[in-house]
Every structure is written in C-alpha cells, then in structure tokens.
Amino acid sequence: MASLVTYKKTKKYQSNIIEPAVEFEEAQIPRPNAVQPVCPRRSNGSEVGGGGGCKGAAAAAAKGAAAAAAKGAAAAAVAKGAAANGHQYSWREKLAKHKDELAKGVWGYWELGAWKPLAISARKRARLRKEVLLAGEDWPYDPPRKEMRNKRKGHKCDRVSAEKRAHTAELMKKMPEMLLDYKKRRWAKKMKEEEEKKGKTA
C-alpha cells in the first residue's frame, strides 16, 4: 500500500467578534508519485466498512498481478526450453512420418474403384504445411494450379457486334461482284418480259 506523509498545521484566526480560536487540521496528503486505491467514503470522510474492504481489494489486486507475472515467466521458460531441445517445430519428424501418405494425393486417392481419404486429417495437414513454409522449406504436395485467366469474358452484345462488323467487312469486299450479278439478272428478266410481250402481240 502506498505510503502517506502526514503533517499537522495549526492556524488561529481572530475575528472582530469575540469568539474562540478555531483550529484547522489538514488531512493526510499523499506523495506526488504514490498510487492511491479508490475506496468508497461516507459524507463525514470515513471509509465504508471500516477500511478493511479497501485494504483487502488492494491486497487481492497485488496478489493477482504477482500470479500473472509468475505464470508468464513459467510459460516463457517452457518455450525457451522447448526451443533449446529442438521440439518447438518438430515438422521434420511429422513430414517424414506422413511423407508417403501425402504423396498419394491432396485429399485422397482411388484404390480398387473406391475413394479413400488420407490417414492425416486436413487440419493436421494444413498445420504441417504452415510449419514447413514458416521454416523456409518447399511444400511440393499442393494441387496443381490452373493457368490464371488474363482475358475477360465481356458482354455477349459486344461479341455479337464484333462478329457482325467482321461479316459486313467480308461482304463489302464481294460487293462489286454482287452488283454485277444483280445487273445481269435484271437484264435477263427484262429481256424475257419483252420477248413474252412480242409473242403475245404476234
């Protein structure tokens, strides 16, 4: 509990009216750097419960802080010892144990027409993969990735419009021949109609 500095200062004030001198006693003043616990007080300044609750709360807080510090120190010691013994990342042993199983497939394999999952679960497989990659090693058991699509599909109306424009360009190249054939057909039709008229009049 924080220490307090206590001092007493007496002041006497004499008014014009004859009255007895009044003494003022200043309360205990804490040091600037001291941390004071917050305790409930009554209107007359006394602590609620006689001050025992405040002292008990401060003692419990100090005890909890000491326990947390001890627990953290113990965990750090365990981690340090595990790292020193080489058992913090035992991924080499796990990889050697499940190497044949991982080589069979990513999620499983077919055997005699039946699908069989791997003996190692997906969670343990992912954890082992993470440990291997964190150690800077390669993980050759990932499924093959497809080539990334770098061409967007776009809208159908744009594709149809492009096809129409290409078809129109090809037809425009054939336009002189098409006009010549059209004129020939018109001329043959006209000559046939004139011959029919001559045959009727004759």
Summary of the structure (lengths in Angstrom):
residues: 202
radius of gyration: 49.4
end to end distance: 141.6
largest distance: 164.3
contacts: 341
relative contact order: 0.04
helix: 53%
strand: 7%
